[in-house]
Amino acid sequence: MKHHLKLPTGCKQQLATGKRENPGINAVRALADFFGVPIGYFADDTVTEEINAQLRAITRGCSSSPLRGAHG
């Protein structure tokens, strides 16, 4: 299944090059959807660390919880 980032090309380029440092809520939602993470991943350090810990566990092959957990 191929996923597409649902943002205008100009917005993608600005984010990728750092010309746009503070994306709006619609851009953040699109990024969260694209990467399969809850929107809180980009705003809440606790959520970010929980997801990162799950990703580390998955890459080690010993994940015991779903990626989205209670925040999905």
C-alpha positions as CSV (number, residue, x, y, z in Angstrom):
1,M,0.0,0.0,0.0
2,K,1.5,3.3,-1.1
3,H,0.9,6.3,1.2
4,H,0.9,9.9,0.1
5,L,1.6,12.9,2.2
6,K,-1.5,15.0,1.8
7,L,0.1,18.5,1.7
8,P,0.6,20.9,-1.1
9,T,4.0,20.5,-2.8
10,G,5.2,24.0,-1.7
11,C,4.4,23.2,1.9
12,K,6.3,19.9,1.8
13,Q,9.3,21.6,0.3
14,Q,9.2,24.4,2.9
15,L,9.1,21.9,5.7
16,A,11.8,19.7,4.3
17,T,14.2,22.7,3.8
18,G,13.4,24.3,7.1
19,K,11.9,27.4,5.5
20,R,8.7,26.7,7.3
21,E,9.3,25.9,10.9
22,N,5.9,26.1,12.4
23,P,3.3,24.2,10.3
24,G,-0.4,24.7,10.9
25,I,-2.7,22.1,12.4
26,N,-3.7,20.6,9.1
27,A,-0.1,20.0,8.1
28,V,0.6,18.4,11.5
29,R,-2.5,16.2,11.1
30,A,-1.3,15.2,7.6
31,L,2.2,14.4,8.9
32,A,0.8,12.3,11.8
33,D,-1.4,10.4,9.3
34,F,1.4,9.8,6.9
35,F,3.8,8.5,9.6
36,G,1.1,6.5,11.4
37,V,1.5,8.3,14.7
38,P,-0.9,10.2,16.9
39,I,-0.9,14.0,16.5
40,G,0.5,14.3,20.0
41,Y,3.7,12.8,18.7
42,F,4.7,16.2,17.4
43,A,3.6,18.2,20.5
44,D,3.8,16.0,23.6
45,D,7.2,14.8,24.8
46,T,5.6,11.9,26.7
47,V,3.7,10.7,23.7
48,T,6.9,11.1,21.6
49,E,8.9,9.0,24.0
50,E,6.2,6.3,24.3
51,I,6.0,5.9,20.5
52,N,9.8,6.0,20.2
53,A,10.2,3.3,22.8
54,Q,7.6,1.1,20.9
55,L,9.5,1.6,17.7
56,R,12.8,0.7,19.4
57,A,11.2,-2.5,20.7
58,I,9.8,-3.3,17.3
59,T,13.2,-2.9,15.7
60,R,14.6,-5.3,18.3
61,G,11.8,-7.8,17.4
62,C,10.3,-7.8,20.9
63,S,7.3,-5.5,20.7
64,S,4.5,-6.5,23.1
65,S,2.2,-3.6,22.5
66,P,0.5,-2.1,19.4
67,L,2.2,1.0,17.9
68,R,-0.7,3.4,18.4
69,G,-1.5,2.3,22.0
70,A,-3.9,4.4,24.0
71,H,-3.0,7.6,22.1
72,G,-4.0,6.4,18.6
